[in-house]
């Protein structure tokens, strides 16, 4: 067991923070969020040059060969600086599915443009209902159905759509944005990210649109979604941590009744609880990150546990941060509101807190699992 | 980074597991489950302590030259987890946990020769004489006096909340030897035999029905000066050293997990379809996982020689609250069945009932006794003050 960053990981963290501090302050966030593109193409090119867009891909595929810990380090930085570029959507979800399911030829054709920053993916997958179906046709497949809030869909040039096949199993399809029968209704999200509601009416696709020719992609999709939740949890930890520090700093400078309000014990105790919530969130995000290679049940315990615990921590921290800032905390003058929105989005995306709590609770209701600690034998 | 056991640690775990399988009899397991206070009586635990002593494991945290095991932090953690898993009940181990390390750090050679072997073997049981009626959170205000009289001190005063004093033969105590200067600079650390004339022990029965706490009265008690640990008036430094072990030194995750698993069973039999209980149970589970992960981070920092910093003070704060929630949910899951009461203690001696009925009788006592978790060893409020300074720089 080792839970310390190694030297290279510490360098990645420090250099990512330094780059984002220089290029992504609150003003930049607001400008990018208000732009038509919904992202900064210049910064995306820089992300490519920094190697970030190839970070999780294997060296055989031309990537950096980083693991979930490296991904989490970067994501925590994105949360800390309110980065809204579609890293999760394109690199982790899209790239993750292509890595897991794609043939060698597909991986080469699809991943290289992603790593170079030339191609953006969005992934349409609904964990809860099979909202899109794929029927076999003489030429390939026809996709029909609808799904909501597909992250980064307005930005992407290609979509990866999960659909239920004739036998009830899952396949992932590469769908060009220009496909006939596909309609997108773009929407802005509270945190500046873009998404779209998708409708597919008999979208005709060739047989090779099925990624990897794989007609049993459910397991791979589930593990990519869990990876995305772990990564988004690290993002939330970055946002939580920033809100806690901002609150402590603010109360040290805000003077009322002739003294900094940080001197008041009632406020001190609430801020200690915020820091405790931050530490708990950080610990759980790391647990989820390190459990991604475990068997599905153990992975689900860590990932759903993280989403549930960090969701609660996030709610408590954003509410308390606003309260302790007083009236100014309710405005857009400070970045506080933007962090609150990012954390609200975290809570609701990829299954809300209560849903993960139920999933986690059902797993832990087995006394054997409840008794099981976090340190387990090497697989 | 990884969160898995190496092959060596796995082999160690198997060794510990098989040792405990042989040395934790079902009677001890049952006693642990029906003990509603914090620790089982020495009559229950002594056999295990002796077996541990024979194995060379009775004082794992001590330096190897004094009988410690030299285990890595991860191995110590595994040991604690396995003890809880095997149902090895917690017992008063203040000798091994607290006063032993203090004697090793500050004691004379004569003190080491006299006391350390008897702690290792389990012959001596130690109580802790810190709190007084007027000195709880504000410990430095303590008033029990030790007057110098030749080769002895004469001790007068009163200690309170003394866990298992009635089951102990020795006590380590903080006493006032000077009223000059800063309050902390007039305190001395003494080792006192509890059979010394002038000592009276009076029980305090908790509202959970258990006798764990006591008042200890000192009436002209003569204590040889050779029983002083460290210099006169330097006892506060000794106490602070000891407090580090009390707050951060013990692993909670194992015990809490064992209780959490029993809670899972309780809910499954008493209220399996109650959605609100399911949610509260799940929230509690995520709290436990988060804290165990923080435990492991602290451990990992120790392992690489890094300083985990003030995070370790957070452990006491949260674990004590979590333990209370476990007992609270158990009471709620049982509903009115938890209202059944008997006066006799310990329950494992008083009762011979079907397991479910015995469990009913333990729930409210355990819940009520557990209210002390957030009070003893530094209240939650005091811990929060400490964290405001150390964690937030306020």
Interface residues (C-beta under 8 A of the other chain):
Chain A: X1 X2 X3 X4 X5 X6 X9 X69 X248 X252 X262 X263 X265 X268 X269 X271 X272 X273 X275 X276 X279 X280 X281 X283 X284 X286 X287 X290 X291 X301 X302 X305 X308 X309 X312 X354 X357 X358 X360 X361 X362 X364 X365 X366 X367 X368 X370 X371 X372 X373 X374 X375 X376 X377 X378 X379
Chain B: X1 X2 X3 X4 X5 X6 X7 X9 X10 X74 X77 X78 X81 X85 X253 X254 X257 X258 X260 X261 X262 X263 X264 X265 X267 X268 X278 X279 X281 X282 X283 X285 X286 X287 X289 X290 X291 X292 X293 X294 X296 X297 X299 X300 X301 X303 X304 X306 X311 X314 X317 X318 X381 X384 X385 X387 X388 X391 X392 X393 X394
